[in-house]
């Protein structure tokens, strides 16, 4: 028996200051580690993260207008969200188009003019007696800057497909952010006490107003600076006035640093082409416009800059390094949100408990750390499971397909049993029927797509080129290459695909025949409330998979038949391959169907008559509107209980995690999670009697009884 006075945690072996420092240190490390993990996940799912940021920024910029039309004009939420979303995205599209047409063709000339300006400055400095070392440093810095500009432009051109995906996905999300933000906010704070709900909502309203004011004020200020430059630069005879105005406009969106860089570029170009006198005049005009702008616009639009400029200076490079241009644009709004919510969140984390001792660990940090290290364990287990599943597709694919097929076919087995067949006979008959359908669909896909996918891609690209919009043609080419690569990658593994299907069918048979017996054996030793909960989870999961696959299969079949029918009636080629692509594409909700039906429209543009093009355009538009706004939400709402915005975000996330298979399976997986997660939590606490009340976590102790490691903390 150990001595009752012995500190088993080892606290009596170290001095008090080290115990206190350790207590504070591990909590800080846990919180930082959780933050790093969350940021890493956001970077890994960069398309989803960028789309969310894009949608929030656009929605925040029109938030006052949304409140006005809702309360002042009495518009419905759907109408308000749709109109403002279209207006905002149209304005953004026009602005981006003008910027691209004005700036992109002249980048090389602009860089050359900057280089000449630097040469003029270095020559002047050398003649003025400035040491050669200083001149070399200045020239080297400018060279690095030129290389950075070139790399940034190249990356933008190279990632046109990714940028288009972000804009399209973010555009749809903008509608849902405007339409459902009140419901989402109420859901997020519903577990808080009423007093805290009021405080958090007040701070959230202030934060939204500040972000909205900052975005609108920054855009207005940048626009005024750009228009002013577009006026005085041509008057002074400075070439490249349009591209330089674009530089000034874009620089206005990066606080502190952007205007300095943009002004330097304008001055260098002016110096290289017009001389020092005109450069001095331009500098004076810039300063004058800035002073006048702040005096005139100060009362009109407040930019609501954060109170701590140092945070902005840190956030700007961090946002750019993590998420590129979208991260740079979101840096200041993020700082505004942090400043607005820091105080109320700290109060919430403090809870009802207030430390009166000399503890170095604040209550909010203790609670955050307790959540963090436990969250790290959950994230680590999830990451290991996902990594293992992706690493062994030969096991994962057949098993997942078998589970989906078994859940989908279970009702058929029950129906056959009701007609007098035994369990094994019913399972065998159902499995053979499904095998015929699966292999038939696979053979049809190989025959239809295998020899025509490249031709379909070429025809679609030809149709895109006939529009005369180069950027659109590049976008279609990028998507076409990606689809072709994925399809050929799948068909190149025909043997592996056949083996996977065979294994899945065998597993499906045994799951249908003996699944209930296996479940009972697995649940041996589990009794009472936990057994009831686990049975409920299993039945709900099977129901979700069954409803999702049947509903999605029906939508996909209808889409494929209508696509084939209209293309045949119009006499367009490639009707069958496009129909097969449409069938499989519609198993990727929203996005897959939109892309595959659009391929049919591009075929009409490439080889059809004007009437064919108009009819295909009407079909493509009507089909996607009806499917996206009525059919799909009804099916997914009833079968997987997921909001359309969650479905839209889940698809690219699944693709980034596990490729095509992830895009197919992420929605039913999330549907199962959405329906069963509360039950899963109850499995770990079936009697709803937690040992630690969430509002009162374990007391922080810094004295001799202090815990020195996380796993020594109670609960």
C-alpha positions in Angstrom: 0.0 0.0 0.0 1.5 3.3 -0.9 1.7 6.1 1.6 -1.6 8.1 1.7 0.4 11.3 1.6 2.3 10.4 -1.6 1.5 12.4 -4.7 1.1 9.8 -7.3 1.2 12.5 -10.0 4.7 13.4 -9.1 3.8 16.9 -8.0 5.9 16.5 -4.8 9.1 15.9 -6.8 9.2 19.3 -8.5 9.2 22.8 -7.2 5.9 24.7 -7.1 6.8 27.2 -9.9 7.5 24.3 -12.2 4.1 22.6 -11.4 2.3 25.9 -12.1 4.3 26.4 -15.3 3.5 22.9 -16.4 -0.2 23.3 -15.6 -0.3 26.4 -17.8 2.0 25.0 -20.4 0.2 21.8 -21.3 -3.1 23.7 -21.7 -1.5 26.2 -24.0 0.1 23.4 -26.0 -3.3 21.5 -26.2 -5.1 24.6 -27.5 -2.3 25.5 -30.0 -2.2 21.9 -31.2 -6.0 21.8 -31.8 -5.7 25.2 -33.7 -3.0 23.8 -35.9 -5.0 20.7 -36.6 -8.1 22.7 -37.5 -6.1 25.0 -39.8 -4.4 22.0 -41.4 -7.8 20.5 -42.1 -9.0 23.8 -43.6 -5.9 23.9 -45.9 -6.3 20.3 -46.9 -9.9 21.0 -47.9 -8.9 24.3 -49.5 -11.7 24.3 -52.1 -14.3 24.0 -49.4 -12.6 26.5 -47.2 -12.2 29.1 -50.0 -15.8 28.6 -51.0 -17.1 29.2 -47.5 -14.9 32.3 -47.1 -16.1 33.6 -50.5 -19.8 33.1 -49.6 -19.4 34.8 -46.2 -17.6 37.8 -47.7 -20.2 38.3 -50.4 -23.1 37.8 -48.0 -21.6 40.2 -45.5 -21.2 42.9 -48.1 -24.9 42.8 -49.0 -26.2 42.1 -45.5 -27.6 45.7 -44.9 -29.4 45.5 -48.2 -30.8 42.1 -47.3 -32.1 43.4 -44.0 -33.7 46.4 -45.8 -35.6 44.4 -48.4 -36.7 41.9 -45.7 -38.0 44.4 -43.1 -38.4 47.6 -45.1 -39.9 46.1 -48.3 -41.4 43.0 -46.9 -39.8 40.6 -49.4 -39.7 36.9 -48.7 -36.4 35.4 -47.6 -36.0 33.3 -50.7 -36.7 36.3 -53.0 -34.4 38.6 -51.0 -31.5 36.1 -51.0 -31.9 35.2 -54.7 -32.1 38.8 -56.0 -29.2 40.1 -53.8 -27.1 37.0 -54.6 -27.6 37.6 -58.4 -26.8 41.3 -58.1 -23.7 40.8 -55.9 -22.3 38.0 -58.1 -23.1 39.9 -61.3 -21.3 43.0 -60.0 -18.3 40.8 -59.0 -18.2 39.0 -62.3 -18.3 42.3 -64.2 -15.5 43.7 -62.0 -13.3 40.6 -62.4 -13.9 40.7 -66.2 -12.9 44.3 -66.5 -9.8 43.7 -64.3 -8.7 40.7 -66.4 -9.2 42.4 -69.7 -7.5 45.6 -68.5 -4.6 44.1 -66.6 -3.7 40.6 -67.8 -2.5 41.5 -71.3 -0.1 44.2 -70.0 1.6 42.4 -67.2 4.9 42.0 -69.0 4.9 45.6 -70.1 4.2 46.7 -66.6 7.0 44.6 -65.1 9.4 46.0 -67.8 8.4 49.6 -66.9 8.9 48.9 -63.2 12.4 47.5 -64.0 13.2 50.6 -66.0 12.1 52.8 -63.1 14.3 50.8 -60.7 17.2 51.2 -63.0 16.6 55.0 -63.1 16.5 55.1 -59.3 19.7 53.0 -58.9 21.5 55.1 -61.4 20.5 58.2 -59.5 21.5 56.7 -56.1 24.9 55.6 -57.5 25.5 59.1 -58.9 24.5 60.6 -55.6 27.2 58.6 -53.7 25.0 56.0 -52.1 27.1 52.8 -51.4 27.0 50.1 -54.0 25.9 47.6 -51.4 22.7 49.5 -50.7 22.0 49.9 -54.4 22.5 46.2 -54.9 20.1 45.4 -52.0 17.4 47.6 -53.5 17.8 46.1 -57.0 17.7 42.6 -55.6 14.5 43.3 -53.6 12.8 44.6 -56.7 13.9 41.6 -58.7 12.4 39.3 -56.1 9.2 41.3 -56.2 9.1 41.0 -60.0 9.5 37.2 -59.8 6.7 37.1 -57.1 4.4 39.0 -59.5 5.2 36.6 -62.3 4.7 33.5 -60.1 1.4 34.9 -58.8 0.1 35.5 -62.3 1.2 32.0 -63.5 -0.5 30.4 -60.5 -3.7 32.3 -61.2 -3.8 31.1 -64.8 -2.8 27.6 -63.9 -5.6 27.3 -61.3 -8.5 28.6 -63.4 -10.5 25.4 -62.9 -10.0 25.6 -59.1 -11.0 29.3 -59.1 -14.1 28.6 -61.1 -15.1 25.8 -58.7 -14.7 28.1 -55.8 -16.7 30.9 -57.4 -19.5 28.5 -58.6 -19.7 26.7 -55.3 -19.4 30.0 -53.3 -22.1 31.5 -55.4 -24.6 28.8 -54.4 -23.5 29.0 -50.8 -24.0 32.8 -50.8 -27.7 32.2 -51.4 -28.0 29.7 -48.6 -26.0 32.0 -46.2 -28.4 34.8 -46.8 -31.5 32.6 -46.8 -30.8 30.5 -43.7 -28.3 32.5 -41.6 -31.0 33.4 -39.0 -31.9 29.7 -38.6 -28.2 28.7 -38.5 -27.4 31.3 -35.9 -30.3 30.2 -33.7 -29.2 26.6 -33.9 -25.6 27.6 -33.1 -26.5 29.4 -29.9 -29.6 27.4 -28.7 -27.7 25.6 -26.0 -26.6 28.8 -24.3 -28.5 30.5 -21.5 -30.9 33.3 -22.7 -28.7 36.0 -21.2 -25.6 34.7 -23.1 -27.6 34.3 -26.3 -28.5 37.9 -26.1 -24.9 39.0 -25.5 -23.5 36.9 -28.3 -26.2 38.0 -30.7 -25.5 41.6 -30.0 -21.7 41.1 -30.6 -22.5 39.1 -33.7 -24.7 41.9 -35.1 -21.9 44.4 -34.4 -19.3 42.2 -36.0 -21.5 41.7 -39.1 -22.1 45.4 -39.4 -18.4 46.1 -39.0 -17.3 43.5 -41.6 -20.0 44.7 -44.0 -18.9 48.4 -43.5 -15.3 47.4 -44.0 -15.9 45.5 -47.2 -18.1 48.2 -48.7 -15.9 51.0 -47.5 -12.7 49.4 -48.8 -14.3 48.7 -52.2 -15.5 52.3 -52.4 -12.2 53.8 -51.3 -10.2 51.5 -53.7 -12.6 52.4 -56.5 -12.2 56.1 -55.9 -8.4 55.8 -55.9 -8.5 53.8 -59.1 -10.8 56.2 -60.9 -8.7 59.2 -59.8 -5.6 57.4 -61.2 -7.4 56.7 -64.4 -8.0 60.4 -64.8 -4.7 62.0 -63.9 -2.3 59.4 -65.3 -3.5 59.9 -69.0 -3.5 63.6 -68.5 0.2 63.5 -67.5 0.9 61.1 -70.5 1.7 58.1 -68.3 1.3 54.9 -70.4 -0.5 51.8 -69.1 -3.0 54.0 -67.2 -5.6 51.2 -67.2 -3.3 48.4 -65.8 -1.9 50.9 -63.2 -5.5 51.9 -62.1 -6.2 48.1 -61.6 -3.0 47.9 -59.5 -4.2 50.8 -57.4 -7.7 49.2 -57.0 -6.4 45.8 -56.0 -3.8 47.4 -53.6 -6.6 49.2 -51.8 -8.0 45.9 -50.6 -4.8 45.1 -48.6 -4.6 47.5 -45.7 -1.3 49.3 -44.9 0.8 47.2 -47.3 -1.3 47.3 -50.5 -1.5 51.1 -51.0 2.3 51.4 -50.4 3.1 48.7 -53.0 0.6 50.0 -55.5 1.8 53.6 -55.2 5.4 52.4 -55.6 4.6 50.6 -58.8 2.7 53.7 -60.2 5.6 56.0 -59.3 8.2 53.7 -60.8 6.4 53.4 -64.1 5.9 57.2 -64.1 9.6 57.8 -63.3 10.7 55.4 -66.1 8.4 56.9 -68.8 7.9 60.6 -67.9 10.7 61.5 -65.5 11.1 62.7 -62.0 8.9 65.8 -62.3 5.8 63.9 -63.4 6.5 61.3 -60.8 6.6 64.0 -58.1 3.3 65.4 -59.4 1.7 61.9 -59.3 2.9 61.5 -55.7 1.3 64.8 -54.8 -2.0 63.8 -56.5 -2.1 60.5 -54.7 -1.6 62.2 -51.4 -4.3 64.8 -52.2 -6.8 62.2 -53.4 -6.2 60.2 -50.2 -6.7 63.2 -47.9 -9.8 64.3 -49.9 -11.2 60.8 -49.9 -10.9 60.4 -46.1 -12.6 63.7 -45.5 -15.5 63.3 -47.9 -16.1 59.6 -47.4 -15.5 59.4 -43.7 -19.1 60.2 -42.9 -20.5 58.2 -45.8 -18.9 54.8 -45.2 -16.9 53.7 -42.2 -14.2 51.2 -43.0 -14.5 49.8 -39.4 -10.8 48.8 -39.2 -9.8 46.6 -36.3 -8.6 48.3 -33.2 -5.2 46.6 -33.2 -3.3 47.2 -36.5 -0.6 44.7 -35.4 -3.2 41.9 -35.7 -3.9 43.0 -39.2 -0.2 43.0 -40.1 0.1 39.5 -38.8 -3.1 38.2 -40.3 -2.4 39.4 -43.9 0.7 37.3 -44.6 -0.8 34.4 -42.7 -4.0 34.5 -44.7 -2.1 34.8 -48.0 0.2 31.9 -47.1 -2.6 29.6 -46.1 -5.3 30.3 -48.6 -3.8 32.6 -51.3 -5.8 35.6 -52.5 -9.1 34.6 -50.8 -7.2 34.3 -47.5 -5.7 37.8 -48.1 -9.1 39.2 -48.7 -10.5 37.5 -45.6 -7.7 38.5 -43.2 -9.1 41.8 -42.0 -12.7 40.5 -41.6 -11.3 37.6 -39.6 -9.6 40.0 -37.3 -12.8 42.0 -36.9 -14.7 38.9 -36.0 -12.0 37.8 -33.5 -12.1 41.2 -31.8 -15.9 41.2 -31.6 -16.3 37.6 -30.2 -13.3 37.4 -28.0 -15.0 38.9 -24.9 -18.3 37.1 -25.0 -16.7 33.7 -25.8 -14.3 34.2 -22.9 -17.3 34.9 -20.7 -19.1 31.7 -21.9 -16.0 29.6 -21.4 -15.6 31.0 -17.9 -19.1 29.8 -17.1 -20.5 30.2 -13.6 -17.2 29.5 -12.0 -14.8 32.3 -11.0 -11.4 31.6 -9.5 -10.6 33.5 -6.4 -7.2 31.9 -5.8 -3.9 32.9 -7.3 -4.2 30.3 -10.1 -2.1 31.1 -13.2 -4.6 29.1 -15.3 -7.7 31.1 -16.3 -10.9 29.2 -16.3 -11.6 29.8 -20.0 -8.1 28.4 -20.9 -8.7 25.4 -18.7 -12.0 24.6 -20.3 -10.7 25.2 -23.8 -7.7 23.0 -23.1 -9.9 20.2 -21.7 -12.0 20.2 -24.9 -8.9 20.5 -27.1 -6.9 17.5 -26.0 -10.0 15.3 -26.0 -10.8 16.7 -29.5 -7.3 15.9 -30.6 -7.8 12.3 -29.7 -11.1 12.1 -31.6 -9.5 13.8 -34.7 -6.5 11.5 -34.5 -8.7 8.4 -34.4 -10.8 9.7 -37.3 -7.7 10.6 -39.3 -6.3 7.1 -38.8 -9.5 5.5 -39.8 -9.8 7.6 -43.0 -6.1 7.1 -43.9 -6.5 3.3 -43.5 -9.6 3.3 -45.6 -8.0 5.3 -48.4 -4.8 3.3 -48.2 -6.4 -0.1 -48.8 -9.1 0.5 -51.5 -9.1 -3.2 -52.3 -10.7 -3.8 -48.9 -12.6 -0.6 -48.5 -14.3 -0.4 -51.9 -15.9 -3.9 -51.7 -16.9 -3.5 -48.1 -18.5 -0.1 -48.6 -20.3 -1.3 -51.8 -21.5 -4.3 -50.0 -22.9 -2.3 -47.1 -24.7 0.1 -49.5 -26.1 -2.7 -51.6 -27.2 -4.7 -48.6 -29.0 -1.7 -47.1 -30.6 -1.0 -50.5 -31.7 -4.6 -51.2 -32.8 -5.5 -47.6 -36.4 -4.7 -48.4 -36.4 -6.9 -51.5 -35.2 -9.8 -49.3 -38.0 -9.2 -46.9 -40.5 -9.2 -49.7 -39.3 -12.5 -51.1 -39.4 -14.0 -47.6 -43.0 -12.9 -47.3 -43.7 -14.9 -50.5 -42.4 -18.1 -48.9 -38.7 -18.2 -49.8 -36.1 -19.0 -47.1 -33.7 -16.3 -46.0 -30.8 -17.8 -48.0 -32.8 -18.3 -51.1 -34.2 -14.7 -50.9 -30.7 -13.3 -50.3 -29.3 -15.3 -53.3 -32.0 -14.3 -55.7 -31.7 -10.7 -54.7 -27.9 -10.8 -55.0 -28.0 -12.4 -58.4 -30.5 -9.8 -59.7 -28.3 -7.0 -58.4 -25.3 -8.6 -60.0 -27.0 -8.6 -63.4 -27.8 -4.9 -63.0 -24.4 -3.9 -61.6 -22.4 -5.8 -64.3 -24.8 -4.6 -67.0 -24.4 -1.0 -65.9 -20.6 -1.4 -65.8 -20.5 -3.1 -69.2 -22.8 -0.4 -70.6 -20.5 2.3 -69.2 -17.4 0.7 -70.6 -18.9 0.3 -74.0 -20.5 3.8 -74.1 -17.9 5.9 -72.5 -14.6 4.0 -73.0 -14.4 4.7 -76.7 -16.3 8.0 -76.7 -15.0 10.0 -73.7 -12.2 11.6 -75.6 -14.5 12.4 -78.5 -17.1 13.9 -76.1 -14.4 16.0 -74.5 -13.1 17.3 -77.9 -16.6 18.1 -79.1 -17.4 19.9 -75.8 -14.2 21.9 -76.0 -15.0 22.8 -79.6 -18.4 24.1 -78.5 -16.8 26.2 -75.8 -14.3 27.7 -78.3 -17.2 28.7 -80.6 -18.5 31.0 -77.8 -15.5 33.2 -78.5 -14.7 33.5 -74.8 -11.1 32.2 -74.2 -11.3 32.0 -70.5 -14.5 29.9 -70.8 -12.9 27.6 -73.3 -9.9 27.2 -71.0 -12.2 26.3 -68.1 -14.1 23.7 -70.2 -10.7 22.2 -71.3 -9.5 22.0 -67.7 -12.7 20.2 -66.6 -12.7 18.0 -69.7 -9.1 16.9 -69.0 -9.9 16.2 -65.4 -13.0 14.1 -66.3 -11.1 12.2 -69.0 -8.2 11.4 -66.7 -10.6 10.1 -64.0 -12.6 8.0 -66.4 -9.5 6.5 -68.1 -8.0 5.9 -64.6 -11.1 3.9 -63.6 -11.3 1.9 -66.9 -7.5 1.2 -66.9 -8.2 -0.9 -63.7 -10.9 -3.1 -65.3 -9.6 -6.2 -63.6 -9.4 -4.6 -60.2 -12.9 -3.1 -60.8 -14.4 -6.5 -61.7 -12.7 -8.1 -58.7 -14.0 -5.4 -56.4 -17.6 -5.8 -57.7 -17.4 -9.6 -57.3 -16.1 -9.3 -53.7 -18.8 -6.7 -53.0 -21.5 -9.0 -54.3 -20.3 -12.0 -52.3 -20.2 -9.8 -49.2 -23.7 -8.5 -50.0 -25.1 -12.0 -50.2 -23.7 -12.9 -46.7 -24.8 -9.6 -45.2 -28.3 -10.2 -46.5 -28.3 -13.8 -45.4 -26.5 -13.6 -42.1 -26.2 -9.9 -41.3 -28.7 -10.1 -38.4 -26.9 -13.1 -36.9 -23.5 -11.3 -37.1 -25.0 -8.3 -35.5 -26.4 -10.3 -32.6 -23.0 -12.0 -32.1 -21.2 -8.6 -32.2 -23.7 -7.2 -29.6 -23.0 -10.1 -27.2 -22.3 -8.6 -23.8 -24.1 -5.4 -24.6 -27.4 -5.1 -22.9 -30.0 -2.7 -21.6 -30.2 0.8 -23.0 -26.9 0.6 -24.9 -28.2 -2.4 -26.9 -31.4 -0.5 -27.8 -29.4 2.5 -28.9 -27.0 0.5 -31.0 -29.9 -1.4 -32.7 -31.6 1.9 -33.4 -28.4 3.3 -34.9 -28.0 0.3 -37.2 -31.6 0.4 -38.4 -31.5 4.2 -39.0 -28.2 3.9 -40.9 -29.6 1.1 -43.1 -32.7 3.2 -43.8 -30.6 6.2 -44.8 -28.5 4.2 -47.2 -31.6 2.6 -48.7 -33.5 5.8 -49.2 -30.5 7.7 -50.5 -29.5 5.1 -53.1 -33.1 4.5 -54.3 -33.8 8.3 -54.5 -30.5 9.2 -56.1 -30.8 6.3 -58.6 -34.3 7.4 -59.6 -33.1 11.0 -60.2 -30.0 9.7 -62.1 -32.1 7.4 -64.3 -34.7 10.2 -65.1 -31.9 12.6 -65.9 -30.1 10.1 -68.2 -33.3 9.2 -70.1 -34.3 12.8 -70.6 -30.8 13.8 -71.7 -30.7 10.9 -74.2 -34.2 11.6 -75.5 -33.7 15.3 -76.2 -30.3 14.7 -77.9 -31.8 12.0 -80.1 -34.8 14.1 -81.0 -32.5 17.0 -82.0 -30.3 14.6 -84.0 -27.2 15.4 -81.9 -24.3 12.9 -81.8 -22.9 11.2 -78.7 -26.4 11.0 -77.1 -25.8 7.6 -75.5 -22.3 8.3 -74.0 -23.6 11.7 -72.6 -26.6 9.9 -71.2 -24.4 7.4 -69.4 -22.2 10.1 -68.1 -25.3 11.9 -66.9 -26.6 8.8 -65.1 -23.3 8.3 -63.1 -22.8 12.0 -62.7 -26.1 12.5 -60.9 -24.8 10.2 -58.1 -22.7 13.3 -57.2 -25.5 15.6 -56.0 -26.0 19.0 -57.7 -22.5 19.3 -59.2 -22.3 16.1 -61.2 -25.6 16.5 -62.8 -25.0 20.1 -63.7 -21.6 19.3 -65.3 -22.9 16.3 -67.4 -26.0 18.1 -68.7 -23.9 21.0 -69.6 -21.7 18.7 -71.7 -24.8 18.0 -73.8 -25.3 21.7 -74.3 -21.7 22.1 -75.5 -22.2 19.3 -78.0 -25.2 21.2 -79.4 -23.1 24.4 -79.6 -20.3 22.5 -81.5 -22.4 20.7 -84.1 -26.1 21.8 -83.8 -28.2 24.4 -85.4 -29.2 27.7 -83.7 -32.5 26.0 -82.8 -30.8 23.0 -81.3 -28.6 25.3 -79.2 -31.6 27.2 -77.9 -33.6 24.1 -77.1 -30.6 22.4 -75.3 -30.0 25.6 -73.4 -33.6 25.7 -72.2 -33.5 22.0 -71.3 -30.2 22.4 -69.4 -31.4 25.4 -67.5 -34.9 24.1 -66.7 -33.6 20.6 -65.7 -31.0 22.0 -63.3 -33.3 24.6 -61.8 -36.0 22.0 -61.2 -33.6 19.3 -60.0 -31.5 21.7 -57.8 -34.4 23.6 -56.2 -37.2 21.1 -56.0 -36.3 17.4 -56.6 -32.9 17.2 -55.0 -33.7 19.1 -51.8 -36.9 17.0 -51.4 -35.0 13.7 -51.9 -32.0 14.6 -49.8 -34.1 16.3 -47.1 -36.2 13.2 -46.7 -33.6 10.6 -47.1 -30.4 12.0 -45.5 -31.8 15.1 -43.6 -29.0 17.3 -44.8 -29.2 21.0 -45.8 -28.4 21.6 -49.4 -25.4 23.8 -48.4 -23.9 20.9 -46.5 -24.3 18.6 -49.5 -22.6 21.2 -51.8 -19.7 21.5 -49.4 -19.4 17.8 -48.8 -18.9 16.8 -52.4 -15.6 18.7 -53.0 -14.5 17.7 -49.5 -15.1 14.0 -50.4 -13.2 14.4 -53.6 -10.2 16.0 -51.9 -10.2 13.2 -49.3 -10.8 10.1 -51.4 -11.3 11.1 -55.0 -14.3 9.9 -57.0 -15.3 7.3 -54.4 -15.3 10.0 -51.8 -17.6 12.2 -53.9 -20.0 9.3 -54.3 -20.1 8.3 -50.7 -19.7 11.5 -48.7 -23.4 12.5 -48.8 -24.8 9.2 -47.5 -22.1 9.0 -44.9 -22.9 12.5 -43.6 -26.6 11.5 -43.8 -25.9 8.6 -41.4 -23.9 10.9 -39.2 -26.6 13.5 -39.1 -29.3 11.0 -38.1 -27.3 9.0 -35.6 -24.8 11.2 -33.9 -27.0 12.0 -31.0 -27.7 8.3 -30.5 -23.9 7.6 -30.6 -23.4 10.2 -27.9 -26.0 8.5 -25.8 -24.3 5.1 -26.2 -21.4 6.5 -24.2 -23.9 7.9 -21.7 -27.1 5.8 -21.9 -28.6 7.0 -18.7 -27.9 10.7 -19.3 -26.0 11.0 -16.1 -22.6 12.5 -16.9 -20.0 12.4 -14.2 -18.9 16.0 -14.9 -21.4 18.8 -15.4 -20.4 20.7 -18.6 -20.9 24.0 -16.9 -18.5 23.2 -14.1 -15.3 21.5 -15.3 -12.7 20.2 -12.9 -11.3 22.9 -10.7 -7.9 24.1 -11.7 -5.3 23.3 -9.0 -1.8 24.8 -9.0 -0.8 23.6 -5.6 0.6 20.3 -4.4 -2.4 18.3 -5.8 -2.0 19.8 -9.3 -2.2 17.4 -12.3 1.0 17.6 -14.3 -0.3 15.8 -17.5 -3.7 16.0 -19.3 -4.7 12.4 -18.6 -4.5 13.0 -14.9 -7.4 15.5 -15.0 -10.7 14.1 -13.7 -13.2 13.1 -16.4 
